Amino acid sequence: MKAASSLRNVAPVSRVPFADLSHQWNPIATEAMAELRQLFSDSAFSLGPWVERFEQSVAGYLGTPHAIGVNSGTSALHLALIAAGIGPGDEVLLPSHTFIATAWAVLYVGATPVLCDVEEGSGTIDVADAERRLSSATKAIVPVHLYGQPADMAAVESLAQRHGLTVIEDAAQAIGATYDGRRAGTLGKFGCFSFYPAKNLGAAGEAGLVVTSDGAAAARMRALRHHAQSERYVHAELGFNYRMEGVQGLVLDHKLRLLPDWIEERKGLANAYAERLSHLPLALPRVAHKDHVFHLYVVRTPERDALRAFLQERGIETGLHYPVPLHRQPCFSALDLDRDSFPVSDRYASECLSLPLFTGMDKAQLDYVCEGVLAYYGKS
């Protein structure tokens, strides 16, 4: 793991972007471009050998027998819910503090999302709160490994076993994280990943993945992503155009080889932030459940908006993940719920501020961000 002192030291800066994705591309550019020429020569644009190679590589990395490449993390969640047999009349537990795609997939299959509050220390699903929201219609739970940290999977699995629920992990932000020696996304029945370009493992566009140890479910999802074709032009059920592009499989396979080093780099950056900012009146991210791969470095403060404006004036870009919880989204206004029963989600939404943290971030950039935060609190 890189310590603060091992970060590259370069000339002082006056601006820090929220992310710089060129640092994921530059190390693979030469080899990837040579293969891209072959891919174009072979016209292997949809699925094909490069997608298959990535599926094999990522399955080995995650330690799962089946990995199905798709066109987005949202599609991965959708296929997993279908394969789990979730449909109209069913209820699915999920946290209110998450990106909305977690809930979209539930609505796509005609089920009802049952929103739950989150833990104060991690922002991941509060399993005790989820248990209070159970009903006879509850069929599944979708823990979200938020910001790169696994949810409390021991509690999730205990709840699922006691009530016969299918566990579908939303690991969109947590590829590479571990929990009790297993990779996030491989602890439940299904695990779903996003390779949106800004993720720790980012595609050159949109892409996603669903993994499972269930061979029959994997075969069904492979067919469903390809218009439900079990054989050419024979469609057994309603299918979807969720195929991963060959270009994405190629790029992801090259980047996957560098992911372990990138994760250690992110942890080193997070440690450096903690060393510099721990004495401030900020709630800093911490490892609450075994591991954290720091897709995002999210601090919390009631002065979030003022701090964000202060940093913006100094050329420091920040993010909000996420400023409107699901229980307060207009599209869920018809849900029968007590909108004041999610106090922790509401606090996260009003207080969260994501500081820059990205592969290739150097010491000068990190120092500049820290100096800006310190200056806001009069500590510079």
Solvent accessible surface area in square Angstrom, and as a share of the most:
residue,aa,sasa,rsa
1,M,138,0.62
2,K,79,0.34
3,A,55,0.43
4,A,25,0.20
5,S,101,0.65
6,S,64,0.41
7,L,11,0.06
8,R,120,0.44
9,N,116,0.59
10,V,74,0.43
11,A,73,0.57
12,P,129,0.81
13,V,45,0.26
14,S,87,0.56
15,R,131,0.48
16,V,0,0.00
17,P,21,0.13
18,F,49,0.21
19,A,41,0.32
20,D,47,0.25
21,L,75,0.37
22,S,49,0.32
23,H,55,0.25
24,Q,5,0.02
25,W,80,0.28
26,N,89,0.46
27,P,81,0.51
28,I,9,0.05
29,A,24,0.19
30,T,118,0.69
31,E,108,0.49
32,A,0,0.00
33,M,87,0.39
34,A,50,0.39
35,E,44,0.20
36,L,24,0.12
37,R,159,0.58
38,Q,91,0.40
39,L,0,0.00
40,F,120,0.50
41,S,87,0.56
42,D,79,0.41
43,S,71,0.46
44,A,14,0.11
45,F,92,0.38
46,S,60,0.38
47,L,28,0.14
48,G,22,0.21
49,P,77,0.48
50,W,26,0.09
51,V,1,0.01
52,E,95,0.43
53,R,74,0.27
54,F,0,0.00
55,E,11,0.05
56,Q,136,0.60
57,S,43,0.28
58,V,0,0.00
59,A,13,0.10
60,G,60,0.58
61,Y,41,0.16
62,L,5,0.03
63,G,61,0.59
64,T,14,0.08
65,P,88,0.56
66,H,53,0.24
67,A,2,0.02
68,I,0,0.00
69,G,0,0.00
70,V,0,0.00
71,N,50,0.25
72,S,22,0.14
73,G,10,0.10
74,T,36,0.21
75,S,8,0.05
76,A,0,0.00
77,L,7,0.04
78,H,11,0.05
79,L,0,0.00
80,A,0,0.00
81,L,1,0.01
82,I,27,0.14
83,A,21,0.17
84,A,27,0.21
85,G,59,0.57
86,I,13,0.06
87,G,12,0.12
88,P,114,0.72
89,G,63,0.60
90,D,23,0.12
91,E,40,0.18
92,V,0,0.00
93,L,0,0.00
94,L,0,0.00
95,P,1,0.01
96,S,0,0.00
97,H,1,0.00
98,T,5,0.03
99,F,115,0.48
100,I,31,0.16
101,A,11,0.09
102,T,3,0.02
103,A,0,0.00
104,W,84,0.29
105,A,0,0.00
106,V,0,0.00
107,L,70,0.35
108,Y,112,0.43
109,V,18,0.11
110,G,41,0.39
111,A,5,0.04
112,T,58,0.34
113,P,3,0.02
114,V,26,0.15
115,L,3,0.02
116,C,0,0.00
117,D,9,0.04
118,V,1,0.00
119,E,41,0.18
120,E,74,0.33
121,G,28,0.27
122,S,7,0.05
123,G,0,0.00
124,T,1,0.00
125,I,0,0.00
126,D,36,0.19
127,V,15,0.08
128,A,59,0.46
129,D,11,0.06
130,A,0,0.00
131,E,60,0.27
132,R,171,0.63
133,R,54,0.20
134,L,41,0.20
135,S,55,0.35
136,S,116,0.75
137,A,27,0.21
138,T,9,0.05
139,K,83,0.35
140,A,0,0.00
141,I,0,0.00
142,V,1,0.00
143,P,0,0.00
144,V,7,0.04
145,H,1,0.00
146,L,2,0.01
147,Y,11,0.04
148,G,0,0.00
149,Q,5,0.02
150,P,0,0.00
151,A,0,0.00
152,D,34,0.18
153,M,0,0.00
154,A,58,0.45
155,A,30,0.23
156,V,0,0.00
157,E,44,0.20
158,S,45,0.29
159,L,0,0.00
160,A,7,0.05
161,Q,149,0.66
162,R,139,0.51
163,H,83,0.37
164,G,65,0.63
165,L,16,0.08
166,T,33,0.19
167,V,11,0.06
168,I,0,0.00
169,E,0,0.00
170,D,9,0.05
171,A,0,0.00
172,A,22,0.17
173,Q,16,0.07
174,A,0,0.00
175,I,6,0.03
176,G,4,0.04
177,A,0,0.00
178,T,45,0.26
179,Y,9,0.03
180,D,98,0.51
181,G,76,0.74
182,R,117,0.43
183,R,65,0.24
184,A,0,0.00
185,G,1,0.01
186,T,21,0.12
187,L,18,0.09
188,G,21,0.20
189,K,88,0.37
190,F,1,0.00
191,G,0,0.00
192,C,2,0.01
193,F,1,0.01
194,S,15,0.10
195,F,0,0.00
196,Y,110,0.42
197,P,34,0.22
198,A,41,0.32
199,K,28,0.12
200,N,3,0.01
201,L,0,0.00
202,G,0,0.00
203,A,4,0.03
204,A,62,0.48
205,G,24,0.23
206,E,99,0.44
207,A,1,0.01
208,G,0,0.00
209,L,0,0.00
210,V,0,0.00
211,V,1,0.01
212,T,5,0.03
213,S,90,0.58
214,D,43,0.22
215,G,35,0.34
216,A,82,0.64
217,A,10,0.08
218,A,2,0.02
219,A,62,0.48
220,R,93,0.34
221,M,0,0.00
222,R,79,0.29
223,A,21,0.17
224,L,2,0.01
225,R,19,0.07
226,H,47,0.21
227,H,69,0.31
228,A,2,0.02
229,Q,24,0.11
230,S,85,0.55
231,E,113,0.50
232,R,163,0.60
233,Y,157,0.60
234,V,72,0.41
235,H,100,0.45
236,A,85,0.66
237,E,69,0.31
238,L,140,0.70
239,G,20,0.19
240,F,39,0.16
241,N,84,0.43
242,Y,35,0.13
243,R,64,0.23
244,M,1,0.00
245,E,93,0.42
246,G,0,0.00
247,V,35,0.20
248,Q,8,0.04
249,G,0,0.00
250,L,0,0.00
251,V,2,0.01
252,L,0,0.00
253,D,3,0.01
254,H,9,0.04
255,K,12,0.05
256,L,11,0.06
257,R,134,0.49
258,L,52,0.26
259,L,0,0.00
260,P,65,0.41
261,D,100,0.52
262,W,15,0.05
263,I,10,0.05
264,E,62,0.28
265,E,14,0.06
266,R,9,0.03
267,K,32,0.14
268,G,0,0.00
269,L,0,0.00
270,A,3,0.03
271,N,58,0.30
272,A,0,0.00
273,Y,0,0.00
274,A,37,0.29
275,E,115,0.52
276,R,74,0.27
277,L,0,0.00
278,S,76,0.49
279,H,117,0.52
280,L,10,0.05
281,P,91,0.58
282,L,19,0.09
283,A,44,0.34
284,L,42,0.21
285,P,31,0.20
286,R,138,0.50
287,V,80,0.46
288,A,34,0.26
289,H,25,0.11
290,K,119,0.51
291,D,18,0.09
292,H,6,0.03
293,V,0,0.00
294,F,16,0.07
295,H,17,0.08
296,L,12,0.06
297,Y,2,0.01
298,V,9,0.05
299,V,0,0.00
300,R,28,0.10
301,T,3,0.02
302,P,117,0.73
303,E,84,0.38
304,R,19,0.07
305,D,95,0.49
306,A,53,0.41
307,L,0,0.00
308,R,81,0.30
309,A,55,0.42
310,F,44,0.19
311,L,0,0.00
312,Q,103,0.46
313,E,137,0.62
314,R,89,0.33
315,G,20,0.20
316,I,0,0.00
317,E,57,0.25
318,T,13,0.08
319,G,9,0.09
320,L,45,0.22
321,H,36,0.16
322,Y,32,0.12
323,P,63,0.40
324,V,64,0.37
325,P,5,0.03
326,L,2,0.01
327,H,0,0.00
328,R,103,0.38
329,Q,41,0.18
330,P,108,0.68
331,C,70,0.42
332,F,5,0.02
333,S,79,0.51
334,A,101,0.78
335,L,36,0.18
336,D,151,0.78
337,L,42,0.21
338,D,90,0.46
339,R,65,0.24
340,D,113,0.59
341,S,35,0.23
342,F,1,0.00
343,P,69,0.43
344,V,20,0.11
345,S,0,0.00
346,D,36,0.19
347,R,97,0.35
348,Y,10,0.04
349,A,5,0.04
350,S,64,0.41
351,E,28,0.13
352,C,0,0.00
353,L,0,0.00
354,S,0,0.00
355,L,2,0.01
356,P,0,0.00
357,L,11,0.05
358,F,5,0.02
359,T,7,0.04
360,G,8,0.07
361,M,2,0.01
362,D,20,0.10
363,K,56,0.24
364,A,11,0.08
365,Q,25,0.11
366,L,4,0.02
367,D,27,0.14
368,Y,50,0.19
369,V,0,0.00
370,C,0,0.00
371,E,85,0.38
372,G,5,0.05
373,V,0,0.00
374,L,20,0.10
375,A,34,0.27
376,Y,52,0.20
377,Y,37,0.14
378,G,65,0.62
379,K,111,0.47
380,S,115,0.74
